[in-house]
Amino acid sequence: MISYEFPLNEKVRTMLRLEDLFARIAHFIEAETDVDHHAALVTLFEILEVASRSDLKSELLQELERQKRVLANLHNNPAISEAALEDILAEIEKAAAEVLALNGKVGQHLRENEWLMGIKQRACMPGGTCQFDLPSYHYWQEQVPQKRRENMQKWLAPLLPLSNAISILLRLLRESGKVLHFTAHLGSFQQMQGGRVAQLLRVSLSRHLPCLPEISANKYAINIRFVDANYAAKTTVYEYDVPFELTFCSLSQ
């Protein structure tokens, strides 16, 4: 199966973007080559841009507190494992404390590093980080991998509380969903919401089907159109029946 996730509000959209970027930088940092570490640095700049939203920190803290309150009400529920509940509550409390401890604007330590900001400015230009443009960056790339890795881990570390908080919230969000089975007749599907509120939709279908979903949704209805997975051709509807799984995910309020 291939799963496609579609955020239905800006908060979830931002969390998904940062989740993807943190996963990408973790991969590139652990690699050995200067090309991989360049990709890690570019990803760090992307994280800085996405995380610069002034309300991100407060939104994460509010959502962590809300989930902590909701989950705490599940104590003494016979259907809930007390040990598992205590574990997730401890995770939430630790993540909230780490986010709260972040001082100043997110990523300020990177903005105050003139060397990094010089590379960031050049990285926006096609081929802008060539050795003749940035000889000091070329020197850094020629250092042993472990030294580069230690530098990047140091630059990334102050941002990791955001990654931890987002990881917990997205896990709770994904686990909240119930999988439903549908068939899109001739590649099209519509369902009325009927008062159901979702923050994230996940569409899963066989990887052998040469199509992919396009979703539009509002509080009244969900429309899914499956289109041909043709990388070169103009977008066209996949005119066959498509069996798929649809999951509505929403954090507890």
C-alpha positions as CSV (number, residue, x, y, z in Angstrom):
1,M,0.0,0.0,0.0
2,I,1.0,3.6,-0.6
3,S,-0.4,6.1,1.9
4,Y,-1.0,9.8,1.1
5,E,-1.6,12.3,4.0
6,F,-3.6,15.5,3.5
7,P,-3.6,18.1,6.3
8,L,-6.8,20.0,6.6
9,N,-5.5,23.0,8.6
10,E,-2.3,25.1,8.7
11,K,-1.1,23.7,12.1
12,V,-1.0,20.1,10.9
13,R,0.4,21.2,7.5
14,T,3.3,22.9,9.3
15,M,3.9,19.9,11.6
16,L,4.0,17.5,8.6
17,R,6.5,19.7,6.8
18,L,8.8,19.9,9.8
19,E,8.5,16.1,10.4
20,D,9.7,15.5,6.9
21,L,12.5,18.0,7.2
22,F,13.8,16.6,10.5
23,A,13.7,13.1,9.1
24,R,15.7,14.2,6.1
25,I,18.4,16.1,8.0
26,A,18.8,13.1,10.4
27,H,19.5,10.9,7.3
28,F,22.0,13.3,5.7
29,I,23.9,14.1,8.9
30,E,24.6,10.4,9.5
31,A,26.1,10.1,6.0
32,E,29.8,10.5,5.3
33,T,30.2,12.6,2.1
34,D,30.5,16.3,1.8
35,V,27.6,16.2,-0.7
36,D,25.3,14.6,1.9
37,H,26.4,17.1,4.5
38,H,25.7,20.0,2.1
39,A,22.2,18.5,1.7
40,A,21.9,18.4,5.5
41,L,22.9,22.1,5.8
42,V,20.4,23.1,3.1
43,T,17.7,21.2,5.0
44,L,18.7,23.0,8.2
45,F,18.0,26.3,6.5
46,E,14.6,24.9,5.4
47,I,13.8,24.0,9.0
48,L,14.7,27.5,10.0
49,E,12.3,29.0,7.5
50,V,9.4,26.8,8.4
51,A,9.9,27.0,12.2
52,S,10.1,30.8,12.1
53,R,6.4,31.2,12.5
54,S,5.9,33.3,15.5
55,D,3.0,31.3,16.8
56,L,4.6,27.8,16.4
57,K,6.0,27.5,19.9
58,S,2.7,28.6,21.5
59,E,0.6,26.4,19.3
60,L,2.7,23.3,20.2
61,L,2.5,24.1,23.9
62,Q,-1.2,24.6,23.8
63,E,-1.8,21.4,21.9
64,L,0.5,19.4,24.2
65,E,-1.4,20.7,27.2
66,R,-4.7,19.9,25.6
67,Q,-3.7,16.3,24.9
68,K,-2.3,15.9,28.4
69,R,-5.6,17.1,29.8
70,V,-7.7,14.8,27.6
71,L,-5.5,11.7,28.3
72,A,-5.4,12.4,32.0
73,N,-9.2,11.9,32.0
74,L,-8.7,8.3,30.9
75,H,-7.3,7.2,34.2
76,N,-9.2,4.3,35.7
77,N,-10.7,3.5,32.3
78,P,-10.7,-0.4,32.2
79,A,-10.1,-0.3,28.4
80,I,-6.9,1.7,28.8
81,S,-3.5,0.4,30.0
82,E,-2.5,2.5,33.0
83,A,1.2,1.9,32.3
84,A,0.9,3.0,28.6
85,L,-1.1,6.0,29.7
86,E,1.5,7.1,32.2
87,D,4.2,6.6,29.6
88,I,2.6,8.9,27.0
89,L,1.7,11.5,29.7
90,A,5.3,11.5,30.8
91,E,6.4,12.0,27.2
92,I,4.0,14.9,26.7
93,E,5.2,16.6,30.0
94,K,8.8,16.2,29.0
95,A,8.3,17.5,25.5
96,A,6.3,20.5,26.8
97,A,9.0,21.4,29.3
98,E,11.7,21.3,26.6
99,V,9.6,23.5,24.2
100,L,8.9,25.9,27.0
101,A,12.6,26.1,27.8
102,L,13.4,27.4,24.3
103,N,14.6,31.0,24.7
104,G,13.9,33.8,22.3
105,K,12.9,33.3,18.7
106,V,13.2,29.8,17.3
107,G,16.5,29.4,15.4
108,Q,18.0,32.7,16.7
109,H,21.3,30.9,17.3
110,L,21.5,30.2,13.6
111,R,20.6,33.7,12.6
112,E,23.4,35.1,14.8
113,N,25.9,32.9,13.0
114,E,27.2,35.1,10.2
115,W,29.1,32.2,8.5
116,L,25.9,30.1,8.3
117,M,23.8,33.0,7.1
118,G,26.3,33.8,4.4
119,I,26.0,30.2,3.2
120,K,22.2,30.3,3.4
121,Q,22.1,33.4,1.3
122,R,24.3,31.9,-1.4
123,A,22.5,28.5,-1.2
124,C,19.3,30.2,-2.6
125,M,21.2,30.9,-5.8
126,P,21.7,28.2,-8.5
127,G,25.3,26.9,-8.0
128,G,25.9,29.7,-5.4
129,T,27.9,27.6,-3.1
130,C,30.8,26.7,-5.4
131,Q,34.2,26.8,-3.9
132,F,35.2,30.1,-5.6
133,D,32.1,31.8,-4.2
134,L,32.6,30.4,-0.6
135,P,36.2,29.3,0.0
136,S,35.5,29.0,3.8
137,Y,32.6,26.7,3.1
138,H,34.9,24.6,0.8
139,Y,37.4,24.4,3.6
140,W,34.6,23.1,6.0
141,Q,33.5,20.5,3.4
142,E,37.1,19.3,3.2
143,Q,37.2,18.5,7.0
144,V,36.8,14.9,8.2
145,P,33.1,13.8,8.3
146,Q,33.0,13.5,12.1
147,K,34.0,17.1,12.5
148,R,31.3,18.3,10.1
149,R,28.8,16.0,11.8
150,E,29.6,17.4,15.2
151,N,29.1,20.9,13.9
152,M,25.7,20.1,12.4
153,Q,24.5,18.3,15.5
154,K,25.4,21.3,17.5
155,W,23.5,23.6,15.2
156,L,20.5,21.3,15.1
157,A,20.3,20.5,18.8
158,P,18.4,23.6,19.9
159,L,15.7,22.8,17.4
160,L,15.1,19.2,18.5
161,P,12.5,20.0,21.2
162,L,10.3,21.1,18.3
163,S,10.9,17.8,16.5
164,N,10.1,15.8,19.7
165,A,6.8,17.7,20.3
166,I,5.7,17.3,16.7
167,S,6.5,13.6,16.7
168,I,4.3,13.0,19.8
169,L,1.4,15.1,18.4
170,L,1.5,13.5,15.0
171,R,1.6,10.0,16.5
172,L,-1.5,10.8,18.6
173,L,-3.2,12.3,15.5
174,R,-2.5,9.3,13.3
175,E,-3.5,6.8,16.0
176,S,-6.8,8.6,16.4
177,G,-8.1,7.5,13.0
178,K,-10.4,4.7,12.1
179,V,-9.8,3.0,8.7
180,L,-12.8,2.9,6.4
181,H,-12.9,1.0,3.0
182,F,-14.4,2.6,-0.1
183,T,-14.3,2.3,-3.9
184,A,-13.9,5.3,-6.1
185,H,-16.1,4.5,-9.2
186,L,-14.4,5.6,-12.4
187,G,-11.7,7.4,-10.3
188,S,-14.1,9.7,-8.4
189,F,-15.4,9.7,-4.9
190,Q,-17.4,12.0,-2.8
191,Q,-18.7,11.8,0.8
192,M,-20.6,14.2,2.9
193,Q,-19.0,15.1,6.2
194,G,-22.1,14.8,8.3
195,G,-20.7,16.8,11.1
196,R,-17.5,14.8,11.2
197,V,-14.4,17.0,11.8
198,A,-11.0,15.9,10.7
199,Q,-7.5,17.5,10.9
200,L,-5.8,14.9,8.6
201,L,-7.0,12.5,5.9
202,R,-5.0,9.5,5.0
203,V,-5.7,7.7,1.7
204,S,-4.1,4.3,1.1
205,L,-4.2,2.2,-2.0
206,S,-2.3,-0.6,-3.7
207,R,1.1,0.5,-5.0
208,H,0.3,-1.5,-8.1
209,L,-2.5,0.9,-9.2
210,P,-1.0,3.5,-11.5
211,C,-2.9,6.4,-10.0
212,L,-2.7,8.9,-7.1
213,P,-5.3,10.8,-5.2
214,E,-6.1,14.5,-5.3
215,I,-8.3,15.7,-2.4
216,S,-10.4,18.8,-1.8
217,A,-12.4,19.0,1.5
218,N,-14.4,21.4,3.6
219,K,-16.7,21.0,6.6
220,Y,-19.5,19.7,4.3
221,A,-17.9,17.2,1.9
222,I,-14.8,15.4,0.8
223,N,-14.0,15.0,-2.9
224,I,-11.3,12.6,-4.0
225,R,-10.2,12.3,-7.6
226,F,-7.7,9.7,-8.7
227,V,-5.5,10.8,-11.5
228,D,-3.1,8.9,-13.8
229,A,0.4,8.6,-12.3
230,N,2.0,9.7,-15.6
231,Y,5.0,11.9,-14.9
232,A,5.0,13.5,-18.4
233,A,1.4,13.7,-19.5
234,K,-1.2,16.3,-18.7
235,T,-3.2,15.4,-15.6
236,T,-6.1,13.1,-16.5
237,V,-8.6,11.2,-14.4
238,Y,-7.9,7.5,-13.9
239,E,-11.1,6.1,-15.4
240,Y,-11.3,2.8,-13.5
241,D,-12.7,1.8,-10.2
242,V,-10.2,2.3,-7.3
243,P,-10.5,0.4,-4.0
244,F,-8.9,2.5,-1.3
245,E,-8.7,3.0,2.5
246,L,-9.7,6.4,4.0
247,T,-8.7,7.4,7.5
248,F,-10.1,10.4,9.3
249,C,-7.6,11.6,12.0
250,S,-8.3,14.3,14.6
251,L,-6.7,15.2,17.9
252,S,-9.0,15.0,20.9
253,Q,-10.4,18.3,21.9
